[in-house]
Amino acid sequence: MPVHILYLVYYRDMRTNLNIDDDVHQIASIYATAKGITLGAAISELIRKAEAVPAPAPDIRRSPNGLPCFPPTGRALTRDMVKEAESEID
C-alpha cells in the first residue's frame, strides 16, 4: 500500500495586490525609505500601529439613580422646548 504524506507549509509573507490612493502610496514610500524597509513592510507596520491605538472611551455619565446621561453641552432642555418640538410634529 502506498503511503501518502501531507506536508503543511506556512508562509509568513503573503503576496497581494493593493489599489491605494497616490497620496497614501507617497506617504508609505517616504516612511519605508526613512526606515530602510520595503514598501510592503512599511504598510504592514503602519496598519499595525493604527490598530494598536486604543479607541477613546465614551464619556458616559450616570445620574444619581444610575441612568446614563448625555454629556453636558451648556444648554438645558426645558419644557417649552419639548412643547415646541411636539407642536412641530403635529
Summary of the structure (lengths in Angstrom):
residues: 90
radius of gyration: 27.8
end to end distance: 84.5
largest distance: 89.4
contacts: 110
relative contact order: 0.06
helix: 43%
strand: 4%
